[in-house]
């Protein structure tokens, strides 16, 4: 298995956890062929709710939250024609930094004919969190990708707002060696979230990205007709959906609706939500 690590800052100190997964297609069955971990990152046993062709893997972070200085380093590689869906059992919680930034690094590699779905549950940024999220996807020709994220700034249920701290993000996707998507930015707590150039006063931001055959106009029109708050774009092989709101449950339903419409087109598979999403 190739080295899937991304560079980590040498100035950070904390708990460094890493997970490496390798999937292979064996006569039509996708198997979890390689699994390595260090620190508090695990994967549950392979699940096959859709039959042998698609392997579902549930990534678990036993501490339940990420503290300042911690690093989560995840690498996943799919061989030719392998299909994997990766998710999590619950929301990811990023705690107050206490002067030390935290980081998550994800790198996904998919060979020709493979499909990878990165569908974690929501990410909750506590007030004072200082977080860097890096997401790299490399697709060989003929591979497909669907990835989503739901960012919640502050804990609305507890009356908490994200008035201090910062989020830095970088997402890069390559297809057939070409860079087809590069997005990076920084959001600071407080007034930046209220600005029209930030989140316009909202505190939940959801995004779904997909790479594969362009979605037909009828599919896009059907999605747009269902929710005026949903923004959609099809840029050559890259599909983008955005949703701003104040309710993580509404964001989850919006992205699930997009995924359920898009997955049959991209993968030729019905979109049945993983059971873990309902627990």
N, C-alpha and C positions, 0 to 999 in steps of 0.2 A: 504494500500500500504506500502511495506517495506521501511525502511530508506535506500535510495540509495546514500547518501552523501559520499564523500571521504574526508579524512583529509586535511584541509587547513592550511597553515603556519600562526601561530599566529603573526608573525612579519610583515606580509603584511597589508597595509592599502590602501583602495581604495573602489571602488564600487563593492559590492558583489551581483551578480545576480544568482538566482537559478530557475530551472524549473523541475517539476516532471510530468511525463506523464504515464498513465496506459492504456493499450489496452486490450480488451476482445473480444473473439469470441462469437457472439450471433446468433445461428442458421445459421452459414455460413457468417455472416456479422461481420467484425472487427470494433469495435466501440472504440472511444476515451472515455473511461469510467471514467478516472480521469485526472484532470489537476490542477496543483497548480504552482504559480509562485511568486517570490519576486524580486523586482528590474527590470532592463531592459532586461528581456527575455520573449518572448511570443511565442505562436504557433497560426498560422492561423487556420481557421475552417477546420475540416477534409474534405479531398478531396477523390473522388473515381473514378479516370479516368480509372481504370481497372475493375470496377465493385465492388460489396460490399465486396469481399473477402480480398482485400488489402486496408488498410487505408494509404493515403499519408498525412504526416504532415510537414508543412514548418515552421522551427524554425526561429524566427526573433529576432535580437538584435538591437533595435531601434537607439542607438547612432551611429551605423555604424562602430565603431572601438573600440579597447580595449586599454586603456591607462595603464601606469605603476601602479601597485598596484591593478588593477581590478582582480576579480575572476568570472569566469563563471562556474557554477556547474549544470550539467544536469544529470538527472536520468530517465531512461525509463524502464518500466516493461511490459512484454507481458504475458498474460495468455495462457493456452493451446490452440493450433491451431490458435492463433491470428497471423495476418500478417501486418507488418507496414514498410513503407518506409519513412525515415526521411532525409530531405535535407534542404537547405537554399536558400534564394532568390538571394544571391550574394556572392562575396568573403568576407572572414573575414580579417580584417585589424588590425594588431598589431603594435601599435605606439611605438616610442622611449620611453625607460623605465624611463628616468630622475631619475635614482638611485633606482627605485622600480620594482621588477619583477612582471609579470602578469601570470595568471594561468588559464587553462581550465581543468575541471574535468568532464569526461563522464563515466557513468556506465550504462550498458545495461544488463537486465536480461530477458531471454526467457525461458518459460516453454516448456514442451514436445509438439512437433508438431508445434511450433511457428516458425516464421521466422522474422528476423529483418535486415533491410538494412539501414546502416548509410552512406549516400552519400552526404556530404556537398560539396559546391564548394570550390575553392582554398583558401588557407591560405597565406596571404601576410605579410611577416615579414619586417617591415621598418628597415632601418639602425639604430642600437642602441637599438633595441627591446631586451628585456630579458624575455623569455617566457618558461613556463613549460606546457607541454601537457600530461595529464594522461588519458588513455583509458582502461577501464575494461569491459570485456564481460564475462557473466556467462550463459552457455547454459545447459539446462537439456537434457537428452538423447532424441534424435529425433528432437531437435531444430537446426535451421540453421542460419548462419550469413554471411553477405557480408558487408564489410566496406572499404572505400577508403579515401585517403587524397592526396592533391596536395600542396606541400610546395614551396613557391616562396620566395627566399632570396633576398631582395631588390626589388626596383621598376624599372624593366628594361626599361619600356617605358619612365620613367623620367631620365634615365641614372644613377640611383642610384644602388650602390652595397652594399652588407651586409658586411661592413668592421669592424663594432663594434657590440657588443651584443652577445647573446647566445640563443640557443634553447636546452632545455632538454626534452626528451621524454621517456615515459614508456607505453608499451602496453602489457596487459596480457589477455589471453583468457583461460577460463576453459570450459571443455565439460564433462558433467556427473561427475562433481566434480574433474576432473583431469586437471592439468595445461598442455595445449597443445601448448601454444605459450607464450613466454616471451621475450620481446625485449626492451632494453633501451639503451640510449646513449645521448651524448651531442655534439653539433656542435657549434663551436665558429666562429665568423665572421673573415674575412681576410684570412690569409694563410691556415687555417684549411679547408676552402671550396675548395681551389685550390689543396690540397694534394690528391694523389691517394687513401689515406685512408679516405678522406672525400668525396667530390662530384666530384673530378677530374676536377675542374674548371667550372662545370656546376652550374647553380643557380636555377634550378627547379628539384624537386625530387617528384615522384609520387609513391604511393603504394596502392595496393588492396589486402586485406586479405579476405579469405572465409573459412568457416568451414562447412563441410557436407560430403556427399558421394564423394569420390575421382573422379576427372575429368578423363574421358577416354583418352587414349593416342591420339586418333584421334583429340579430341578437342584441346589438347595441341599442337599437331603438326600443326594444322590449324592456331592457334594464332602465333606460332613462325615463320611461313612462311610469315607472313604479315609485320613484322617489326623487323629488326635485333637489334634494340635498346631496345626491350622489353625482360626483363628477367623473366622467369617463373619457379616455383618449385611446386611440389606436394609432401607434406610430410605427409603421412598417411591421416588424415582427414583435414589437413590445406593446402590450396592453397595460393600461394604468387605470385604476379606480381609486378615488379619494372620497373621504367622508369626514366631515367635521360635525361634532355634536357635543352634548354635555352628559351623555349617558353611554357607558361602555356596552350595556346590553343592546342598545339600539345600533351601535357600531358593529357589534358582533353579528347581529341579524342582517345588517346591510351587506357586510362582506360575505356572509354565508350565502346570501341570495346571488351575489355575483359569482361566487365559486360554483354554485349549483348550476348556473346557466353556462359557465365557461368550460367547466371540466369535460362535459360530453363532447364539446367541439374540439378541445385540444388533445384529450386522451382517449376519446371514444368510450368513456366509462361514466356510468351514472354516479352522481355525487351524493353519497350517503354519509352524513356527518359521523365521525368517529364516536363510539359510545362514551369515551372518556369525557367528551364535551358536556355530557348531561349528568355527570356525577358531581 
